[in-house]
Amino acid sequence: MTEAAVGSKSEQAYAAVKARIVEGTYTPGYRLVLAKIAEDLGVSVVPVREAIRRLEAEGLVKFERNVGATVSGIDPTEYLYTMQTLSIVEGAATALSAPLIDSVAIARARAVNAEMRDCLEHFDPVRFTALNQDFHSVLFEHCPNPHILDLVHRGWNRLASIRASTFRFVPGRAQESVKEHEALLQLIESNADADTIEQAARRHRSATLDAYLALPQSNAESVSAH
C-alpha cells in the first residue's frame, strides 16, 4: 500500500471514528478494538491505528494499561471554561455582526430556528445541537473583527471535541433556547444598540451553562460520563 493510500484511508478512518464519538455512538469508556473498526470500515488496521493516534492527541481517546484505546470522558471543568469564554466572545461577535445582517440572513436564521422548534417534538439532541450552531453561525459570521471571530470558532470547535450537548440532559432548556433565538432576531431587526444585543447574546449562552450547573450532582456527573 502506498503512503498516499495509507494517508487517504487514515483520513477516512479518522473522520468515521471521530463522528461516532461526537455523536455518542462510541460512549466514554467504550473500548476501541482496532481490528473490529478496521473490519467495519473495510480497511486495514494500519490507517485505523493512525486515526486513533490523532484522536488521542485531540483528547478524544486515551490508552489504558491492559485495556488499550478507549473513548475519553467529558471534562466538566473544560465545559465550564469553554462556555464562559464563548458567552463573552460570541456576544461581542454577534453585536459587531448585527449591523451587517440583512433580511436574507435573518430569514435563513428563522428557517433554522423553525427546524429546531420542529426538532423539539421528537427530541434529537445531536441534531438540535448541530442546528443550534447553524443558527448562531448566521448571527456571528458577519463579525468584521477576524480575531474575535477566530476565538468564537475555537470555542465551538472545543465544544465539539468534548461532545458537549447540554440539551441531552436538560431538554427544557432547548425550548427556552428557541424562544431566545427569536428574541435575538427581533433585537437585530429593530436595530437595537450593540450593548443590548451583546448582553442578550451573552445571557442566552450563559443560560445554557446555568442549566448545566443547576443539575443535581448525580446528573451533572452523568454529563461528564456521556
C-alpha positions in Angstrom: 0.0 0.0 0.0 1.5 3.4 -1.0 2.0 6.2 1.6 -0.7 8.3 -0.2 -3.2 5.4 0.1 -2.5 4.9 3.8 -3.0 8.7 4.3 -6.3 8.6 2.5 -7.5 5.6 4.4 -6.3 7.1 7.6 -8.3 10.3 6.9 -11.4 8.2 6.3 -10.9 6.2 9.5 -10.3 9.3 11.5 -13.5 11.0 10.2 -15.6 7.9 10.8 -14.3 7.2 14.3 -14.5 10.8 15.4 -18.1 11.1 14.1 -19.1 8.1 16.1 -17.5 9.6 19.3 -19.1 13.0 18.8 -22.5 11.6 18.0 -22.3 9.3 21.1 -22.3 6.0 19.2 -19.0 5.4 21.0 -19.6 6.5 24.6 -17.0 7.4 27.2 -15.1 4.3 28.3 -16.0 2.4 25.1 -13.1 0.1 24.1 -11.9 0.8 20.6 -10.9 -2.5 19.1 -8.7 -1.7 16.1 -9.3 -4.9 14.2 -13.1 -4.6 14.6 -13.1 -1.0 13.5 -11.0 -1.8 10.5 -13.4 -4.6 9.5 -16.4 -2.3 9.9 -14.7 0.4 7.7 -13.3 -2.1 5.2 -9.7 -1.0 5.7 -6.6 -2.5 7.2 -5.5 -1.9 10.8 -2.7 0.5 9.8 -4.9 3.5 8.9 -7.1 2.9 11.9 -4.1 2.9 14.2 -3.1 6.3 12.7 -6.6 7.7 13.2 -6.6 6.6 16.8 -3.3 8.3 17.5 -4.7 11.5 16.1 -7.8 11.2 18.2 -5.6 10.6 21.3 -3.7 13.8 20.5 -7.0 15.7 20.4 -8.0 14.2 23.8 -10.9 12.2 22.5 -9.2 8.8 23.0 -6.9 7.6 25.8 -4.8 4.5 26.3 -5.3 2.4 29.4 -3.0 -0.3 30.7 -4.3 -3.8 30.0 -7.3 -2.3 28.2 -6.0 -0.4 25.1 -7.7 2.5 23.4 -10.9 3.8 25.0 -13.1 6.8 24.4 -12.2 9.6 26.9 -14.8 11.1 29.3 -16.0 14.7 29.1 -14.3 17.1 31.5 -17.0 19.2 33.1 -14.4 21.9 34.1 -13.3 22.2 30.5 -17.0 22.6 29.5 -17.5 25.3 32.2 -14.5 27.3 31.0 -15.4 26.9 27.3 -19.0 28.1 27.8 -17.9 31.1 30.0 -15.4 32.2 27.3 -17.8 31.6 24.4 -20.5 33.7 26.1 -18.1 36.7 26.1 -16.6 36.3 22.6 -19.8 35.2 20.9 -21.8 38.0 22.5 -19.2 40.5 21.1 -19.2 38.9 17.7 -23.0 38.9 17.5 -23.1 42.6 18.4 -20.5 43.5 15.8 -22.3 41.4 13.2 -25.7 42.9 13.8 -25.5 46.0 11.5 -24.3 43.8 8.7 -27.0 41.1 8.9 -29.5 41.6 6.1 -33.1 40.4 5.7 -31.9 37.3 3.8 -29.7 36.2 6.7 -32.5 36.9 9.1 -34.8 34.7 7.1 -32.2 32.0 7.0 -31.8 32.1 10.7 -35.6 32.0 11.3 -35.8 28.9 9.0 -33.1 27.1 11.1 -34.9 28.1 14.3 -38.1 26.7 12.9 -36.3 23.4 12.3 -35.1 23.5 15.9 -38.7 24.0 17.0 -39.8 21.0 15.0 -37.0 19.0 16.4 -38.4 19.5 19.9 -41.4 17.2 19.1 -39.2 14.1 18.8 -36.1 15.4 20.5 -32.8 14.6 19.0 -30.1 16.4 21.0 -27.3 15.7 18.4 -29.4 17.3 15.5 -30.6 20.1 17.8 -27.0 20.9 18.7 -26.0 21.0 15.0 -28.9 23.3 14.1 -28.1 25.5 17.1 -24.6 26.0 15.7 -26.1 26.7 12.2 -28.4 29.4 13.8 -25.6 31.1 15.7 -23.3 31.0 12.7 -25.7 33.2 10.8 -25.5 35.8 13.6 -21.8 35.8 14.3 -20.2 35.1 10.9 -20.6 38.7 9.7 -18.3 39.8 12.5 -15.8 42.2 10.9 -13.1 41.5 13.6 -11.3 38.4 12.5 -9.6 37.9 15.8 -12.9 37.8 17.7 -14.3 35.5 15.0 -11.4 33.1 15.4 -12.0 32.9 19.1 -15.6 32.1 18.5 -14.7 29.3 16.1 -12.2 27.9 18.6 -14.9 27.8 21.3 -17.4 26.0 19.1 -14.6 23.5 18.0 -13.7 22.9 21.6 -17.4 22.2 22.4 -17.5 19.7 19.6 -14.3 18.0 20.8 -15.7 17.5 24.3 -19.0 16.3 22.8 -20.9 18.8 24.9 -24.6 18.8 24.3 -26.3 20.1 27.5 -29.6 19.8 25.6 -29.3 16.0 26.0 -29.6 16.4 29.8 -31.8 19.4 30.1 -34.3 19.3 27.2 -36.4 22.0 28.8 -33.5 24.4 28.1 -33.9 23.6 24.4 -37.4 25.0 24.4 -36.3 28.2 26.0 -33.3 28.4 23.6 -35.7 28.5 20.6 -37.7 31.4 22.2 -34.5 33.3 23.0 -33.3 32.9 19.4 -36.4 34.7 18.1 -35.9 37.5 20.7 -32.3 37.9 19.4 -33.6 38.2 15.8 -36.1 40.8 16.8 -33.4 42.9 18.5 -31.3 42.7 15.4 -34.2 43.6 13.1 -35.2 46.6 15.3 -31.6 47.9 15.1 -31.1 47.7 18.9 -27.9 49.2 20.1 -24.8 47.0 20.2 -24.7 46.8 24.0 -28.3 45.5 24.2 -27.6 42.8 21.6 -24.3 41.8 23.2 -25.9 41.4 26.6 -28.8 39.4 25.2 -26.5 37.1 23.3 -24.3 36.6 26.4 -27.4 35.9 28.6 -28.6 33.4 26.1 -25.2 31.5 26.1 -24.9 31.7 29.9 -28.4 30.4 30.5 -27.3 27.0 28.9 -24.4 26.9 31.2 -26.6 27.8 34.2 -28.9 24.9 33.3 -26.0 22.6 33.4 -24.7 24.0 36.7 -28.2 23.7 38.2 -28.4 19.9 37.5 -28.3 17.7 40.6 -24.8 16.4 41.3 -25.7 12.9 40.2 -27.0 14.2 36.8 -24.1 16.6 36.4 -21.7 13.7 36.8 -23.6 11.8 34.1 -22.9 14.7 31.8 -19.2 14.1 32.2 -19.7 10.4 31.6 -21.7 10.7 28.3 
